[in-house]
């Protein structure tokens, strides 16, 4: 048995594995149809022992020894079938030499081999990552990588532009314009080649200037000009005045921040150059969101805990007992259950200030002359603890809807709403203890909320607003009872920063009514102007307060507090003088109209004399006419005598 077992063990070692090259090509013997059918059936089982041999050689040997010995014919047939299957496999998986694979035979350098190996490794890693992903995911990843590359390139370009050193010739030169020398040369060439009108050429130049403006260079020039203005005696250029530097600064601010020439000039008069730049930059950023807790329904501490539980990041305002500043939120602040229940209202921090200056007390009569949308009105009601009488007035009927809605939502019960012009109030209602006048204004303190103000407002708007503001403030003073035991207070406020709308209006009220300026009791803020350019104001206006975005991180605001000393109106007031002048004008207009309708006395006498002469002449002529008439008159009742006919 041992001899017989050795022979079949050696036979599989002489077999050829699939995919191996043949050493001696031997033509296959011609097979009959029956053999062909046998080979087709025996192709699959011929591969099975090979797989078993690769897994474990000992088990395969044991199985072959134990198996029955096949006949010679079957062994020959099996070997032929294996050779044929190997040939087919090699033909399928081997390629002949061609131009495409010719590069495989070329020699490569060591460096190229290393690079090829690295590329292959990267391709293998990408293929392994992309095997379990769809085409959409692969494309999205590629797009994300492209965007990242583009962002990195843009950041590098911006950093390179900022790090560039500006030549000395371009740092600040008031005589030159804002555009570069290349753009000016191009403009000169275009102007030389064109033969149009002057207006068309100017429009094209403006468009070219807007397109060719280098904003980083303009901003750097603004800083350079401000630096020279701060140390003007040492850093200025010879032969260039301070006004030319200021003109250059104004133009650059208009181009960089987008202000009109008039508005930039207004702010450059109020602030110095460096502070004006801080103000312009502060207007480009939004103010933090603030809310006010409604103490009629909830305490600030409880409200803060409820909002923090909803994912709101907030902090209390230090100078206010009801204010909260919100930095980040995961929910809509205007749609929380606490908001709908009237526990708080969205209100800017600057609008807290007039109410704090007014300091309303319980059981008082208070008038809010310009009340919409109701933030200050509801704050007054909360400080009054829903006692006394609060009158909320607004001239705009559409804005009263929001006023009434906030009053109902916040649970205010001591308020009545009116839709009247504030200038009519002394004749309608008077005798109030305190009056708040948040007068309509140009709104130069809230540019961060409405950037359109940079271009839309003009000097004419300021003139019209100041006229109405003066009238409203005088009527508010007349509505207050000076003999009130607790009040007699008037608070005037605007969200604008021009001196004409603020200090000039209060100074006008001091000259025309028996009132004085008192302290606002607000601990922070910039003192009001007592002198501005050529104008001089009452020294007590230093007690008024100004608030700026760049110093207090809130909207620009102005607050003044007045106390009424008597109810009598001074006789020598400017208002009375204006009324007298207007009355004189009216009388002169009426007299002129009467003189046109009624002729002069001389003309009347002449006309009467002429009429008398005409009447006398008529009377002298009348008897002759009458005699003639008598002669010609005949009795109409007498028949006319017919003339006799001749025979």
Rosetta blueprint (number, residue, H / E / L):
1 X L
2 X H
3 X H
4 X H
5 X H
6 X H
7 X H
8 X H
9 X H
10 X H
11 X H
12 X H
13 X H
14 X L
15 X L
16 X L
17 X L
18 X L
19 X L
20 X L
21 X L
22 X L
23 X L
24 X L
25 X L
26 X L
27 X L
28 X L
29 X L
30 X L
31 X L
32 X L
33 X H
34 X H
35 X H
36 X H
37 X H
38 X H
39 X H
40 X H
41 X H
42 X H
43 X H
44 X H
45 X H
46 X H
47 X H
48 X H
49 X H
50 X H
51 X H
52 X H
53 X H
54 X H
55 X H
56 X L
57 X H
58 X H
59 X H
60 X H
61 X H
62 X H
63 X H
64 X H
65 X H
66 X H
67 X L
68 X L
69 X L
70 X L
71 X L
72 X H
73 X H
74 X H
75 X H
76 X H
77 X H
78 X H
79 X H
80 X H
81 X H
82 X H
83 X H
84 X H
85 X H
86 X H
87 X H
88 X H
89 X H
90 X H
91 X H
92 X H
93 X H
94 X L
95 X L
96 X L
97 X L
98 X L
99 X L
100 X L
101 X L
102 X H
103 X H
104 X H
105 X H
106 X L
107 X L
108 X L
109 X L
110 X H
111 X H
112 X H
113 X H
114 X H
115 X H
116 X H
117 X H
118 X H
119 X H
120 X H
121 X H
122 X H
123 X H
124 X H
125 X H
126 X H
127 X H
128 X H
129 X H
130 X H
131 X L
132 X L
133 X L
134 X L
135 X H
136 X H
137 X H
138 X H
139 X H
140 X H
141 X H
142 X H
143 X H
144 X H
145 X H
146 X H
147 X H
148 X H
149 X H
150 X H
151 X H
152 X H
153 X H
154 X H
155 X H
156 X H
157 X H
158 X H
159 X H
160 X H
161 X H
162 X H
163 X H
164 X L
165 X L
166 X L
167 X L
168 X H
169 X H
170 X H
171 X H
172 X L
173 X L
174 X L
175 X L
176 X L
177 X L
178 X L
179 X L
180 X L
181 X H
182 X H
183 X H
184 X H
185 X H
186 X H
187 X H
188 X H
189 X H
190 X H
191 X H
192 X H
193 X H
194 X L
195 X L
196 X L
197 X L
198 X H
199 X H
200 X H
201 X H
202 X H
203 X H
204 X H
205 X H
206 X H
207 X H
208 X H
209 X H
210 X H
211 X H
212 X L
213 X L
214 X L
215 X H
216 X H
217 X H
218 X H
219 X H
220 X H
221 X H
222 X H
223 X H
224 X H
225 X H
226 X H
227 X H
228 X H
229 X H
230 X H
231 X L
232 X H
233 X H
234 X H
235 X H
236 X L
237 X L
238 X L
239 X L
240 X L
241 X L
242 X H
243 X H
244 X H
245 X H
246 X H
247 X H
248 X H
249 X H
250 X H
251 X H
252 X H
253 X H
254 X H
255 X H
256 X H
257 X H
258 X L
259 X L
260 X L
261 X H
262 X H
263 X H
264 X H
265 X H
266 X H
267 X H
268 X H
269 X H
270 X H
271 X L
272 X L
273 X H
274 X H
275 X H
276 X H
277 X H
278 X H
279 X H
280 X H
281 X H
282 X H
283 X H
284 X L
285 X L
286 X L
287 X L
288 X L
289 X E
290 X E
291 X E
292 X E
293 X E
294 X L
295 X L
296 X L
297 X L
298 X L
299 X L
300 X H
301 X H
302 X H
303 X H
304 X H
305 X H
306 X H
307 X H
308 X H
309 X H
310 X L
311 X L
312 X E
313 X E
314 X E
315 X E
316 X E
317 X L
318 X L
319 X L
320 X L
321 X L
322 X L
323 X E
324 X E
325 X E
326 X E
327 X E
328 X E
329 X E
330 X L
331 X L
332 X L
333 X H
334 X H
335 X H
336 X L
337 X H
338 X H
339 X H
340 X H
341 X L
342 X L
343 X L
344 X E
345 X E
346 X E
347 X L
348 X L
349 X H
350 X H
351 X H
352 X H
353 X H
354 X H
355 X H
356 X H
357 X H
358 X H
359 X L
360 X L
361 X L
362 X L
363 X L
364 X L
365 X E
366 X E
367 X E
368 X E
369 X L
370 X L
371 X L
372 X L
373 X L
374 X L
375 X H
376 X H
377 X H
378 X H
379 X H
380 X H
381 X H
382 X H
383 X H
384 X H
385 X L
386 X L
387 X L
388 X L
389 X E
390 X E
391 X E
392 X E
393 X E
394 X L
395 X L
396 X L
397 X L
398 X L
399 X L
400 X H
401 X H
402 X H
403 X H
404 X H
405 X H
406 X H
407 X H
408 X H
409 X H
410 X L
411 X L
412 X L
413 X L
414 X L
415 X E
416 X E
417 X E
418 X E
419 X L
420 X L
421 X L
422 X H
423 X H
424 X H
425 X H
426 X H
427 X H
428 X H
429 X L
430 X L
431 X L
432 X E
433 X L
434 X E
435 X E
436 X E
437 X E
438 X E
439 X L
440 X L
441 X L
442 X L
443 X L
444 X L
445 X L
446 X L
447 X L
448 X L
449 X L
450 X L
451 X L
452 X L
453 X H
454 X H
455 X H
456 X H
457 X L
458 X L
459 X H
460 X H
461 X H
462 X H
463 X H
464 X H
465 X H
466 X H
467 X H
468 X H
469 X H
470 X H
471 X H
472 X H
473 X H
474 X H
475 X H
476 X H
477 X H
478 X H
479 X H
480 X E
481 X L
482 X L
483 X L
484 X L
485 X L
486 X L
487 X L
488 X L
489 X E
490 X E
491 X E
492 X E
493 X E
494 X E
495 X L
496 X L
497 X L
498 X L
499 X L
500 X L
501 X L
502 X L
503 X H
504 X H
505 X H
506 X H
507 X H
508 X H
509 X H
510 X H
511 X H
512 X H
513 X L
514 X L
515 X E
516 X E
517 X E
518 X E
519 X L
520 X L
521 X L
522 X L
523 X L
524 X L
525 X L
526 X E
527 X E
528 X L
529 X L
530 X L
531 X E
532 X E
533 X L
534 X L
535 X E
536 X E
537 X L
538 X L
539 X H
540 X H
541 X H
542 X H
543 X H
544 X L
545 X E
546 X E
547 X E
548 X L
549 X H
550 X H
551 X H
552 X H
553 X L
554 X L
555 X L
556 X L
557 X E
558 X E
559 X E
560 X E
561 X E
562 X E
563 X E
564 X E
565 X L
566 X L
567 X L
568 X L
569 X L
570 X L
571 X L
572 X L
573 X L
574 X H
575 X H
576 X H
577 X H
578 X H
579 X H
580 X H
581 X H
582 X H
583 X H
584 X H
585 X H
586 X H
587 X H
588 X H
589 X H
590 X H
591 X H
592 X H
593 X H
594 X H
595 X H
596 X H
597 X H
598 X L
599 X L
600 X L
601 X H
602 X H
603 X H
604 X H
605 X H
606 X H
607 X H
608 X H
609 X H
610 X H
611 X H
612 X H
613 X H
614 X H
615 X H
616 X H
617 X H
618 X H
619 X H
620 X H
621 X H
622 X H
623 X H
624 X H
625 X H
626 X H
627 X H
628 X H
629 X H
630 X H
631 X H
632 X H
633 X L
634 X L
635 X L
636 X L
637 X L
638 X L
639 X L
640 X L
641 X L
642 X L
643 X L
644 X L
645 X L
646 X L
647 X L
